[in-house]
């Protein structure tokens, strides 16, 4: 017999502006904020989440924008993934983010899902997280009383757990403009080639000076309770010559900082092995953008 899921009765609010939304959030008990709703609606239907009050911010234009200034790219938290994917600012300045989003769901889903929602859902497999981590992004969290700026590296606490307080709304993602002449790449392994949850995904950003690694950033998802940076591996590569043997040797350190699990998508051991391979390949692809031609037999 087919099983049907129904959303329980809730109090629904659609504020006209951010201040009104924050006032509602400060006074309502067991309230949740919804933008695209691609995760929250499913959780409500299955009973995983049972809010009494839902505050819909999907129509707040003040949270929908992509802006470029002299030091950063700023994205409103209610901006849809498709809007980000189609943005010339994103494609030209931080293509690694566009690359990640192109692998996230169908066109229909991306036109509803928001970048803020993807981050606040705090899935270990969130695909916007690795590129934002290597881009050293920050998020702005706003309550009625204050605004906080939190590095994305400190935002995730665990599965479905973040730095976001009950009275706060994520309003903006701030990405510092990447170093000039940097190569960046996103690679994802899933049970299908796209539109699926990650088994492992990796983002990298690399700069080189006189044939040696200058800046190296590596981030992974789906291999720990939160998306992570591979700081030890990054430090081990900095200052080293850009050579295949050096890269392959240092990539083995990736496994020291991850804690993959076995689930329906893959075993922990498979995730561990593929983390090394994807990180290596993403580094190679980043270097190709800088004019290095490195090839390896898989």
Secondary structure, 3 states (H helix, E strand, C coil): CCCCCCCCCCEEECCCCHHHHHHHHHHCCCEEEECCCCCHHHHHHHCCCCCCEEEECCCCHHHCCEEECCCEEEEECCCEHHHHHCCHHHHHHCHHHHHHHHCCCCHHHHCCCEHHHHHHCCCCCCHHHHHHHHCCCEEEEECCCCEEEEEHHHHEEECCEECCCCCCEEEEEEEECCCCCCEEEEEEEECCCCCCCEEEEEEEEEEEECCEEEEEEEEEECCCCCCEECHHHHHHHCCCECCHHHHHHHHHHHHHHCCCCCCCCCCHHHHHHHHHHHHHHHHHHHHHCCCCCCCCCC
